[in-house]
């Protein structure tokens, strides 16, 4: 988990020196499933593969699994091989939302798959463009790998784990959704009882760079039995990534998150702060 964040200058140096690195462009828009791929086709970091949030970082939605369930081991393993990823290469993921939308999810999924060297570009696409580093619009044609990942499902929390009530629950959605003031997507407004509100966007600054370790440590409660969730298991990974930056044990991810919890009318709902 050392150097989980890298800056644009470091990534540019790796690429210039021909280091064995796979770059994943995880830009996405929740309201438009095709927007991220369109942005990638327009321009991207040289050699970057597109990591599609809806088609490659998620399985089809379901009431039980939520809006962005995890793909199966077999499906994601095949995708990693298609991207040409091996345990010997470095992987760098970026988006243009400060990691809060899909880069953190892609990072977490590679950690889940057991990859030993996966990083998030701090500041994302904006940092790359602001540094005036090379871009391209051609689609790469990577050679498939033969990697057979070993997945660590201990990093996942089930709905039963959440319902047991003995874990620290951290909710990464915006505060107004946590409090139940606004719910534009899911069946009910509010949060899982006992959860704490830690909006994913609050962990980065105005340049989409992560806060300092001291600021992150102040923002994030620490508990060896912690679970992170959000609307559908995407921005929840930002909290997990921040814990990795601090060198803390990783909270488990509840992939179904609020979209799955609120789909079951028997599950309790809390509102307010």
DANOR-V985040 format. One record per residue. N is the residue number from 1. RES is the residue in one small letter. OMEGA is omega in degrees with one decimal (none if undefined). Layout:
n=N res=RES omega=OMEGA
n=N res=RES omega=OMEGA
This chain:
n=1 res=x omega=177.6
n=2 res=x omega=177.5
n=3 res=x omega=179.5
n=4 res=x omega=173.3
n=5 res=x omega=171.9
n=6 res=x omega=-179.8
n=7 res=x omega=-176.0
n=8 res=x omega=179.7
n=9 res=x omega=179.2
n=10 res=x omega=179.3
n=11 res=x omega=178.8
n=12 res=x omega=177.8
n=13 res=x omega=177.8
n=14 res=x omega=-177.9
n=15 res=x omega=-178.9
n=16 res=x omega=-178.1
n=17 res=x omega=179.2
n=18 res=x omega=177.7
n=19 res=x omega=179.4
n=20 res=x omega=-176.5
n=21 res=x omega=173.7
n=22 res=x omega=179.4
n=23 res=x omega=177.4
n=24 res=x omega=175.9
n=25 res=x omega=-174.6
n=26 res=x omega=178.8
n=27 res=x omega=-175.5
n=28 res=x omega=173.4
n=29 res=x omega=-177.5
n=30 res=x omega=-175.6
n=31 res=x omega=-174.6
n=32 res=x omega=-174.9
n=33 res=x omega=-178.0
n=34 res=x omega=-173.1
n=35 res=x omega=-178.1
n=36 res=x omega=178.8
n=37 res=x omega=177.9
n=38 res=x omega=177.8
n=39 res=x omega=179.4
n=40 res=x omega=179.8
n=41 res=x omega=-179.4
n=42 res=x omega=177.7
n=43 res=x omega=-179.8
n=44 res=x omega=173.4
n=45 res=x omega=-176.7
n=46 res=x omega=177.8
n=47 res=x omega=-174.7
n=48 res=x omega=170.0
n=49 res=x omega=176.0
n=50 res=x omega=175.4
n=51 res=x omega=-173.9
n=52 res=x omega=-175.0
n=53 res=x omega=-175.0
n=54 res=x omega=-172.1
n=55 res=x omega=-174.3
n=56 res=x omega=178.0
n=57 res=x omega=-178.1
n=58 res=x omega=167.9
n=59 res=x omega=177.9
n=60 res=x omega=-177.7
n=61 res=x omega=176.7
n=62 res=x omega=179.0
n=63 res=x omega=-177.8
n=64 res=x omega=-176.0
n=65 res=x omega=-178.7
n=66 res=x omega=-174.8
n=67 res=x omega=-179.8
n=68 res=x omega=178.1
n=69 res=x omega=173.4
n=70 res=x omega=170.9
n=71 res=x omega=177.5
n=72 res=x omega=174.6
n=73 res=x omega=-176.5
n=74 res=x omega=-178.4
n=75 res=x omega=-177.3
n=76 res=x omega=175.3
n=77 res=x omega=178.1
n=78 res=x omega=179.2
n=79 res=x omega=177.5
n=80 res=x omega=177.8
n=81 res=x omega=178.9
n=82 res=x omega=177.1
n=83 res=x omega=-179.3
n=84 res=x omega=-176.9
n=85 res=x omega=173.5
n=86 res=x omega=176.7
n=87 res=x omega=-177.1
n=88 res=x omega=-178.4
n=89 res=x omega=166.7
n=90 res=x omega=174.3
n=91 res=x omega=176.8
n=92 res=x omega=-178.4
n=93 res=x omega=174.8
n=94 res=x omega=167.7
n=95 res=x omega=177.9
n=96 res=x omega=-179.1
n=97 res=x omega=179.7
n=98 res=x omega=-177.8
n=99 res=x omega=-170.4
n=100 res=x omega=-176.7
n=101 res=x omega=-172.7
n=102 res=x omega=-179.0
n=103 res=x omega=178.8
n=104 res=x omega=177.5
n=105 res=x omega=179.2
n=106 res=x omega=176.6
n=107 res=x omega=-177.7
n=108 res=x omega=-178.2
n=109 res=x omega=175.6
n=110 res=x omega=173.7
n=111 res=x omega=176.1
n=112 res=x omega=-179.7
n=113 res=x omega=176.3
n=114 res=x omega=179.0
n=115 res=x omega=-172.9
n=116 res=x omega=-173.3
n=117 res=x omega=-179.8
n=118 res=x omega=-171.6
n=119 res=x omega=173.1
n=120 res=x omega=178.1
n=121 res=x omega=-177.8
n=122 res=x omega=-175.3
n=123 res=x omega=172.1
n=124 res=x omega=-176.7
n=125 res=x omega=-179.8
n=126 res=x omega=-179.9
n=127 res=x omega=178.6
n=128 res=x omega=-178.5
n=129 res=x omega=179.6
n=130 res=x omega=177.3
n=131 res=x omega=179.1
n=132 res=x omega=177.0
n=133 res=x omega=-176.3
n=134 res=x omega=172.5
n=135 res=x omega=175.2
n=136 res=x omega=178.8
n=137 res=x omega=179.5
n=138 res=x omega=178.5
n=139 res=x omega=179.9
n=140 res=x omega=178.5
n=141 res=x omega=-173.7
n=142 res=x omega=172.6
n=143 res=x omega=-179.4
n=144 res=x omega=176.5
n=145 res=x omega=176.4
n=146 res=x omega=-176.8
n=147 res=x omega=174.4
n=148 res=x omega=-173.7
n=149 res=x omega=172.5
n=150 res=x omega=-173.4
n=151 res=x omega=178.9
n=152 res=x omega=-178.4
n=153 res=x omega=172.9
n=154 res=x omega=178.1
n=155 res=x omega=-175.3
n=156 res=x omega=172.8
n=157 res=x omega=175.8
n=158 res=x omega=177.1
n=159 res=x omega=177.0
n=160 res=x omega=176.0
n=161 res=x omega=179.8
n=162 res=x omega=-175.5
n=163 res=x omega=-178.4
n=164 res=x omega=172.3
n=165 res=x omega=-178.3
n=166 res=x omega=-178.8
n=167 res=x omega=170.6
n=168 res=x omega=179.3
n=169 res=x omega=179.0
n=170 res=x omega=-175.5
n=171 res=x omega=-173.3
n=172 res=x omega=-179.4
n=173 res=x omega=174.5
n=174 res=x omega=-174.4
n=175 res=x omega=-178.0
n=176 res=x omega=175.8
n=177 res=x omega=176.5
n=178 res=x omega=-176.6
n=179 res=x omega=179.6
n=180 res=x omega=-179.8
n=181 res=x omega=-177.4
n=182 res=x omega=175.8
n=183 res=x omega=-174.1
n=184 res=x omega=-169.2
n=185 res=x omega=-166.9
n=186 res=x omega=-169.4
n=187 res=x omega=-177.7
n=188 res=x omega=178.8
n=189 res=x omega=178.4
n=190 res=x omega=-177.3
n=191 res=x omega=176.6
n=192 res=x omega=-178.0
n=193 res=x omega=178.6
n=194 res=x omega=-177.3
n=195 res=x omega=173.7
n=196 res=x omega=179.6
n=197 res=x omega=175.3
n=198 res=x omega=-176.8
n=199 res=x omega=-178.5
n=200 res=x omega=-177.6
n=201 res=x omega=-178.8
n=202 res=x omega=-176.9
n=203 res=x omega=177.1
n=204 res=x omega=-178.5
n=205 res=x omega=-175.6
n=206 res=x omega=177.3
n=207 res=x omega=-179.6
n=208 res=x omega=175.4
n=209 res=x omega=-178.9
n=210 res=x omega=175.0
n=211 res=x omega=177.9
n=212 res=x omega=177.3
n=213 res=x omega=179.8
n=214 res=x omega=179.4
n=215 res=x omega=177.5
n=216 res=x omega=-179.9
n=217 res=x omega=178.1
n=218 res=x omega=-175.9
n=219 res=x omega=-171.9
n=220 res=x omega=172.7
n=221 res=x omega=-177.3
n=222 res=x omega=178.4
n=223 res=x omega=-179.5
n=224 res=x omega=177.5
n=225 res=x omega=-175.9
n=226 res=x omega=178.7
n=227 res=x omega=178.5
n=228 res=x omega=175.9
n=229 res=x omega=178.5
n=230 res=x omega=176.3
n=231 res=x omega=-176.5
n=232 res=x omega=174.3
n=233 res=x omega=178.7
n=234 res=x omega=-177.2
n=235 res=x omega=173.9
n=236 res=x omega=-179.3
n=237 res=x omega=176.5
n=238 res=x omega=176.8
n=239 res=x omega=-179.8
n=240 res=x omega=177.8
n=241 res=x omega=179.2
n=242 res=x omega=176.6
n=243 res=x omega=176.5
n=244 res=x omega=177.3
n=245 res=x omega=-179.7
n=246 res=x omega=-177.3
n=247 res=x omega=179.9
n=248 res=x omega=170.3
n=249 res=x omega=-176.5
n=250 res=x omega=168.9
n=251 res=x omega=173.2
n=252 res=x omega=176.6
n=253 res=x omega=169.6
n=254 res=x omega=-171.3
n=255 res=x omega=-179.2
n=256 res=x omega=176.7
n=257 res=x omega=-173.2
n=258 res=x omega=-178.8
n=259 res=x omega=177.2
n=260 res=x omega=-178.7
n=261 res=x omega=-175.3
n=262 res=x omega=176.2
n=263 res=x omega=179.9
n=264 res=x omega=-175.5
n=265 res=x omega=178.9
n=266 res=x omega=-177.9
n=267 res=x omega=-179.0
n=268 res=x omega=-179.5
n=269 res=x omega=175.5
n=270 res=x omega=176.0
n=271 res=x omega=-179.0
n=272 res=x omega=-178.6
n=273 res=x omega=none
